[in-house]
Amino acid sequence: MNKENKTDFEAAASEKSLTAEFREFLLDNKKFWLIPIILVMLLLGLLILFSGSSAAPFRYTLF
């Protein structure tokens, strides 16, 4: 597919990353209260990910 044949949707999708779009959404819509919720969800996801690895004994030092 040539660059000349890109649709508006494809052109818009290739401009920004997901994190840049999300950050812009938070700033434009003043949804700052979502930031702590997302951080906690990411930390819990990391704990779940590390619970089955060799890094599991080191997570006990966090609590």
C-alpha positions in Angstrom: 0.0 0.0 0.0 1.4 3.3 -1.0 1.6 6.3 1.3 -0.6 8.2 -1.1 -3.4 5.7 -0.7 -3.7 6.0 3.0 -7.1 6.8 4.3 -7.7 9.5 6.9 -8.1 6.8 9.6 -4.8 5.2 8.8 -3.0 8.6 8.7 -4.4 9.5 12.1 -3.5 6.1 13.5 0.1 6.4 12.5 0.7 9.9 14.0 0.7 9.2 17.7 1.3 6.4 20.0 -1.3 5.0 22.4 0.4 6.5 25.5 0.6 9.9 23.8 -3.1 9.8 22.9 -4.0 8.7 26.4 -1.9 11.5 28.0 -3.5 14.0 25.7 -7.0 12.7 26.7 -6.2 13.1 30.4 -4.9 16.6 30.0 -7.7 17.8 27.6 -10.6 16.3 29.6 -9.1 17.0 33.0 -9.4 13.4 34.1 -6.4 13.6 36.5 -8.2 11.3 38.9 -7.6 8.4 36.5 -3.8 8.5 36.9 -3.7 6.9 40.4 -6.1 4.2 39.4 -4.1 3.3 36.3 -0.8 3.3 38.3 -2.2 0.9 40.8 -3.5 -1.4 38.1 -0.1 -1.4 36.5 1.7 -2.1 39.8 -0.7 -5.0 40.5 -0.1 -6.3 37.0 3.6 -6.2 37.6 3.2 -8.1 40.9 1.2 -10.8 39.1 3.8 -11.0 36.4 6.7 -11.4 38.8 4.9 -13.8 41.1 5.6 -16.7 38.7 9.2 -15.8 38.0 12.5 -16.0 39.8 12.0 -12.4 41.0 9.2 -13.6 43.3 11.3 -13.7 46.5 12.3 -10.1 46.0 8.7 -8.8 46.0 8.3 -9.7 49.7 10.8 -6.9 50.6 8.2 -4.4 49.2 5.6 -5.2 51.9 
